């Protein structure tokens, strides 16, 4: 019993569950069957209502057409009596009207006593009163005219049957239109209508092509009919009342379109569609189950791949929720800060890797970030973290919002790069560049040594001459009277000494300057600092140098020493190029002007041979040179210096001859005046 009890306990609920499942399936089948029956019934009702609604609209349109045509006919008959016509002219005009209106069988002009003055029959058939005569219908005419006289307008008689000579007959009615002149009754116009022709001529053919239209009495007696109806299992009928002065008829329209068959049109189509839909649903469910299985497998593979990829990254990853709690870290981040995932997950502010002295600043920055007031920069921002052992290291942080599948932000994802090595490399690069700059400056001074000695020879020779002359004057017997000349000589000696001192000082400042801080420097000051050195080489090579500085230029924010090196290199290259090309009248223009808001542009223009196409492609390439004694670093260093300042160095042809080198420097923001 102890073994059977658990089995009964297990199978009992399964049987209950199976019965419940089959009951649910039976209920589902019953609901589907009821739905199918309801759909069949509703579809039949809907299709029948659509046919009936269209027929009602067609009947209303037909009735409107008949009323409008009868009104126009009354107006035509009124126009027939205008202008006091004679019987002959009246007959002529009435004949024209009868040819235009097939619904009129006869038009009569009668006097006030209903005596006939003129008569015209329709030309489309034999006279309709030829068999029985007009007298049999005199009572209908009199009744219609009496009604017309009473209402002072057109009046219609009741319809009556008029036998014809061919054995057939017509259902006609009379229209009587009283003629009143100066308030006195002068006569009547009587028109005989054929009801069949009214149906044929006054109702549009698009309405009678597929439907039967007829006039009937109120009790359903059919008076006239037009169109051929096809009888089906059900005929759709619509009736509209045509209420005329003195006569009332019913306009009836029967549609030959039978009611829609339930078998096989609707029911078969619905059952077939439902069966196909059920099969398709089963097929789609099977495919969906297989897709879900594959998706789960793919998701597991993707998760494993992502986990392996995240574990192999050297970039630290960290996720936080909207409250600032850490929800995810990858191994690279843990290695970076020296904490385990267990020590970091769920941790809020202050984070254990924040330096204590910067915790308040980081706390405010995180509050701003989590509030969503300011989006983090896409290029990232730098910060300082602390390892578990207390050592600090710089990091580059790139943050982006975490968006779920509903498009809602659930937190922030951050990527961290340890930039300690990058900072070390940048420092080495900076030191290397400084050494290259110093080497280039010393090489420049070495090349100018001969020029410097030649330049100093002139003031030294002048000093020697003036000193010798002064000594001679002092030794002469007339020394007391030569004091003015000695004073002039001493002044000339001082001027030449000052000149030599300026040359030496400019070279000394150029070589020994070590300030690295950027400072506001005027364009004229930059040119004045290099002009002594430029003038040395210009006088040797016979080059005319012209400097142009626009007025009211704001100072440039730059490293003065490096910018002076750029200007000097560009000027020396231009003079050497003109000297090598043997230019007859070499000239050099150094210009400074404002180039847009916040920038100053320097240009060095020569009239040399220009730059060949083959050289343009690698002009700024390091160690490329066209000089036999050159190192190929001058222009490369110049571009590096300008780009470090945020500017641009380029060149263009000088028309008609030569080359223009241009570079830009930023204006000092404190003194920048918008253009």
Secondary structure, 3 states (H helix, E strand, C coil): CHHHHHHHHHHHHHHHHHHHHHHHHHHHHHHHHHHHHHHHHHHHHHHHHHHHHHHHHHHHHHHHHHHHHHHHHHHHHHHHCCCCCCHHHHHHHHHHHHHHCCCEEEEEEECCCCCEEEEEECCCCCCCCCCCCCHHHHHHHHHHHHHHHHHCCCEECCCEEEECCCCCEEEEEEEEEEEEECCEEEEEEEEEEEHHHHHHHHCCHHHHCCEEEEEECCCCCEEEEECCCCCCCCCEEEEEEEEECCEEEEEEEEECCCCCCHHHHHHHHHHHHHHHHHHHHHHHHHHHHHHHHHHHHHHHHHHHHHHHHHHHCCCEEEEEECCCCEEEECHHHHHHHCCCHHHHCCCCCCCCCCCHHHHHHHHHHHHHHHHCCCCCCCCCEEEEEECCCCCEEEEEEEEEEEECCCCCEEEEEEEEEECHHHHHHHHHHHHHHHHHHHHHHHHHHHHCHHHHHHHHHHHHHHHHHHHHHHHHHHHCCCHHHHHHHHHHHHHHHHHHHHHHHHHHHHHHHHHHCCCCCCEEECHHHHHHHHHHHHHHHHHHHCCEEEEEECCCCCCEEECHHHHHHHHHHHHHHHHHHHHHHCCCCCEEEEEEEECCCCEEEEEEEECCCCCCHHHHCCCCCCCCCCCCCCCCCHHHHHHHHHHHCCCCEEEEECCCCCEEEEEEEEECHHHCCCC
